[in-house]
Amino acid sequence: ISTNVVGKAGQIIRVLITNDATAGRTITFGTNFYSNGTLLGTVSKSATIEFVSDGSTGFYEVSRTTGLG
C-alpha cells in the first residue's frame, strides 16, 4: 500500500501475516499507518492487524491479534 494513500473515511484494512518456521518477523508500517508500534511475529504463528481510515490523515490501528496457531 502506498504511503500517500489515506483511504475513504471508515475504510477498513485487515492484514494477515504468517511467520515461517525460521524466525519471527518484525513488521513496520508506512507513515500513513498509525499503529501501536511494530508487530512482532512468533515462529510458525500468524497475526492479524486491522486499521480504519479517518478519510484525511491515514489509517489508525483498531485491533491486533498475535500467536494464532
PEFENCOR-V234386 format. One record per residue. N is the residue number from 1. PHI is phi in degrees with one decimal (999 if undefined). OMEGA is omega in degrees with one decimal (* if undefined). Layout:
<<N/PHI/OMEGA> <N/PHI/OMEGA>>
//
This chain:
<<1/999/-180.0> <2/-62.2/-178.7> <3/-76.3/178.4> <4/-103.3/180.0> <5/-90.7/179.0> <6/-110.8/178.5> <7/74.8/176.2> <8/-92.8/-179.4> <9/-53.4/179.5> <10/89.0/179.2> <11/-62.3/-177.5> <12/-113.0/172.5> <13/-122.7/174.6> <14/-115.7/-177.9> <15/-122.0/174.5> <16/-109.0/-179.2> <17/-120.1/-179.9> <18/-115.3/178.3> <19/-84.7/177.0> <20/-84.8/-177.0> <21/-83.8/-176.9> <22/-83.3/-176.6> <23/-164.6/171.9> <24/-73.1/-177.4> <25/-101.5/176.6> <26/-105.9/-178.2> <27/-109.1/173.4> <28/-119.1/-174.3> <29/-120.9/179.4> <30/-64.0/-174.5> <31/-67.3/177.7> <32/-91.9/175.5> <33/-110.0/-178.4> <34/-99.9/-176.2> <35/-107.6/177.3> <36/-87.5/179.4> <37/103.3/-179.3> <38/-66.4/177.6> <39/-103.6/-178.9> <40/-93.8/-178.3> <41/-84.8/177.0> <42/-117.3/-179.4> <43/-50.6/176.2> <44/60.7/177.6> <45/-123.0/178.0> <46/-114.7/176.9> <47/-143.6/173.1> <48/-124.4/175.0> <49/-143.2/-176.3> <50/-126.1/177.8> <51/-123.3/172.8> <52/-130.0/-178.1> <53/-86.4/172.8> <54/-90.9/176.7> <55/86.0/-179.3> <56/-136.8/-175.6> <57/-106.4/-177.7> <58/163.3/-176.6> <59/-108.5/-178.1> <60/-111.9/178.9> <61/-65.4/176.8> <62/-118.5/176.3> <63/-165.0/171.6> <64/-153.3/176.9> <65/-135.8/-179.9> <66/-120.7/175.6> <67/73.0/178.7> <68/-73.3/-173.4> <69/-93.3/*>>
//
